[in-house]
Amino acid sequence: MTVALMWEARAVPGRGAELLAWARAQKLSREPLRRETLRAPQDRVLVITWWDAPYDAELPELPEPEDGLVTRAVHRWRFESVDAG
C-alpha cells in the first residue's frame, strides 16, 4: 500500500522563503519513496512524502518549525493511494 503524508504550514508574512528553506533542509530518519515540496501564495509551504507502508504505520514526519516562523500550528494529513496512473 502507498501512504502519503502531507505537512502544510503558513509562514509569518514575509518569511515564506525562510520557511521553504527550513522545510527543504529537514531530514527524515529514513527516506520515503518520494518527497515533494511546494509553495503557494500567502507564504504557505506544503511537503508531501510517499511511503510503501500500511495506513497506520509509524512514519517519520517533519517537525513543527520554531516559534515565530509560522502563523499557526502545522496541518497534517494522511492518505492512502486508491488509484495511481
Secondary structure, DSSP 8 states (H G I E B T S, - for coil): -EEEEEEEEEBSTT-HHHHHHHHHH---SS--SEEEEEEETTTEEEEEEEEES-TT----------TTTBSS--EEEEEE-S---
